[in-house]
Every structure is written in C-alpha cells, then in structure tokens.
Amino acid sequence: MAEIEHLLERAGELIGRLEQLLQPVAGETDWNSIAFRWRRGRGLLPVAHPHLIPLGSLLCMERQKQEISRNTRQFVAGKSANNVLLWGSRGTGKSSLIKAILHQYADQGLRLVEVEKSDLIDLPEIVEQFYQRPERFILFCDDLSFEADDASYKSLKAVLDGSIAAPPENVLIYATSNRRHLLPEYLRENLETRVVEGEIHHGEGVEEKISLSERFGLWLSFYPFNQEEYLHIVDHWLATLGAATTHDPATRSAALQWALQRGSRSGRVALQFARDWAGRQL
C-alpha cells in the first residue's frame, strides 16, 4: 500500500510539472492598440476592433456622463482621480458609458484593459506592467459581483487600496455591477446592526461588503428609464437607422408593447426594438 501511495504521489508531481511546461508563454505586448484583453498565460492581447461608442449617442444619463467625463479628464491630464463603480439596473448603459469614455479620450493617451472576474487574482501582475508606461490605463471589470464564498474579491480590494505595493499612478479601475456593494446582502446580517450612543454600527458581515465598494471613490447610480425617456432613446436609434420615429402612432404602440413584453424600459431594450422595427420597415 505504501508503494502505491508513493507512486501516486510521484505521478501527481509529474503531472504538475507537465502542466507548467504546457502553459502558454506570454509574448511582448503590442502597445499600439487602444484596447486590450487580459488572458492568463498570454498577457495583454490587443483588441483589433474596439467597440467605440460616441458619447453623444448615450441619452438620458447626463449626470453620469458629466461625472465620469470630469473624472477621466483629470486622470488623462495627470491629475488625481478616483476609481469608479457604475451600479444599477440592467441595460441602462453602464458598460456602454465606459466604452464611450475610451472613444472620447483615446487620442489623449487613454487605454482600456478588460479583465474578467475570473482573472482578478492576476491584478497585481497586470498593473505591474504599467509602472513605466506613458499611457493612462483603465482596468474595465464588467458585470462585477461576487458570491458569499468567493474570495477573489480580495485581490480587487488589494489593488484598489490595501496592498503593501503602491498602485501605479497611471491606472484606475472602472467597474460595472447590478449590486451597489458587489456582494449578496442578507437580512440576517442587518440584524447584527446595533446602535451605540445614537450611532449606527453595522455587523461584521455588512462591514465586509461595504469595505469593497467603499474603495471606489466615485459611485454612479443607474435607474430604469421612464416611458418618455425610453421613447426618446427609441427615436434616437430609429432616426439613426433611417426608420420612422414614434411620432408615428403605430411605431409608438409597437415600441411600448416591445418594452412591456420584456418587462423593462432600458436603453438596451430600446436599441433592440429599433433594430427590429427598422429592419422590418426598410
């Protein structure tokens, strides 16, 4: 039995060495692109065809556009700026706004690096590459959320604020999420909250969740559009596609029915309707 256990242990060691040898080797980064994706073992890969959205095409979010533009202008000018958390309802333009910011400021040295949630553990390795670069980098984490037993958020916390290594001054993190605190919240955790001399003190579970989102200096909230805002966005995309707008009663009725069927009046739903309706009419 001891010999079998020894052989299994040696086999495990051999498999581990083979896996290391088979790992892809990251090549030199092509810094000529304005957008990159991080892939473990392959490094920063240029995006050949970035999805560039004109900032003016994003409607009914003027406050959010002004705030993130101001923050990004400070950043590309070498001034102090904050990491940004864009949170709120689905389909309201959070990710599109970050793509539009790249479009707006790419000629001023802004670069966007998309990092999947599963690769957040690589953040220290990613930012290490930017210390000597002249460009300004935004790490883009889309649809960010963590489960209660997911420890990968600790890597994000460390890079945001909490590591022994100082973060590069030319790197910010812009993240989108449907959750303000990024982690699930439970009623039982709020029962731990206590009042001490008139002050509210959250329990440890709530404090842990708040501590992550607090590391983002700028919060931008997104809420569902009302009916008039939704129709305004529909009109914009219909006009862009060369179709009749909702001034036509049949088009207006169809747009409202489309939103009702999907249970949402969002920018995403408005664009989907416009594509469908314009395709039919044209």
Secondary structure, 3 states (H helix, E strand, C coil): CHHHHHHHHHHHHHHHHHHHHHCCCCCCCCCCCCEEEEECCCEEEECCCCCCCCHHHCCCCHHHHHHHHHHHHHHHCCCCCCCEEEEECCCCCHHHHHHHHHHHHHHHCEEEEECCHHHHHHHHHHHHCCCCCCCEEEEEECCCCCCCCCCCHHHHHHHHHCCCCCCCCCEEEEEEECCCCCCCCCHHHHCCCEEECCEEECCHHHHHHHHHHCCCCEEEEECCCCHHHHHHHHHHHHHHCCCCCCCCHHHHHHHHHHHHHHCCCCHHHHHHHHHHHHHHHC
